[in-house]
């Protein structure tokens, strides 16, 4: 492998076009060389020179590719990841990494055996809302943390067209495996593996075969309680982050603006990318010495998913530590699989 890493993208649907290709293309350490497109051939129009394969087998067989991004349906992750590693490729796998702890451990062990990196794509660590929440918590302004709520809600009452998400016969289906990895990764990134947890799943949409609601209670030392919630039936979206401590509280009504900007065609290099609107600023409430309340509006730092791809490059090219660790992923999957 030369100084640049040649990247293949396993699919060029929404996630490929929005969450991966723009950032691979912009990173000087990567060459975006190939993609799989079974029907519509769009990638070469967006990125001239990119080779479009008809099948994933052809992509994996391309000896010019160093890193393959696995952004296919959840139930395929384990099989494709294993095949890529055995073909001598580094891998970056979308969440959930696998359906089970056993599968994840097998892939991590295989990666070490073949001398390749098995990395997990957890882009919500690079959301602006999460990062300002992290900054407030780590500042100590809230005092002893007591209660933390992270939410990721939508309103979609209809059954989706993506069968692999809506049919329990597929591994890693349902909302808990779809949005659960985001919330769990954020909590584990901040607080580590919980001492114990309690999980509730429900399916509330008419005709739903999979969970479309989850609630996960993570219990930590010092009586810190963290609550992760997601539903497909939130007509009025509640705050994404609420943190309460002995000296104050912080709330934030929206997680990040990057996805909506990218879906509208904005490029990561465009002015205003990753910068939230003023209405989405957080609210910091501190108890004053006289028992009053000091309320401050707190803007979030700029969100940038490109940071994740730079960390991927550094992990592969320079063997730098990757922040989404194997231990983080295993802890997440232990909860999802339970």
Number of C-alpha atoms within 10 A of each C-alpha: 9 7 9 14 22 20 24 29 27 23 24 22 15 11 15 19 19 21 18 20 21 20 23 23 15 16 16 13 18 20 19 25 22 25 29 23 20 13 8 9 16 15 22 14 9 12 15 11 12 16 17 21 20 14 14 16 14 13 22 25 14 14 12 16 22 25 28 24 25 26 24 18 19 23 19 18 24 20 12 21 25 19 15 24 25 16 15 19 29 25 27 22 23 21 24 28 31 28 23 19 19 12 18 22 16 12 21 17 13 17 23 12 11 14 13 20 23 25 24 23 22 23 19 21 25 19 23 25 29 26 20 23 22 16 14 17 20 12 10 13 20 22 16 16 21 16 17 21 19 24 24 21 20 15 12 14 15 12 16 11 8 9 13 18 24 20 16 15 13 16 18 25 22 25 22 30 23 15 19 27 23 23 25 26 23 24 24 18 16 15 13 15 20 19 9 11 15 12 16 12 17 16 17 16 17 9 10 18 17 21 23 23 21 21 18 21 18 23 18 16 9 9 11 16 17 21 21 23 21 23 25 20 17 14 12 9 15 15 18 21 22 20 21 19 19 14 16 21 24 25 23 25 18 22 24 25 19 25 15 12 17 17 14 10 10 17 18 19 11 8 9 13 17 26 18 21 12 11 10 19 19 23 17 20 20 21 16 11 8 6 8 10 13 11 14 13 16 18 19 25 16 19 25 21 22 19 15 20 21 16 16 25 22 15 16 20 15 9 11 12 12 17 16 18 13 16 13 17 24 20 18 24 24 13 21 20 13 8
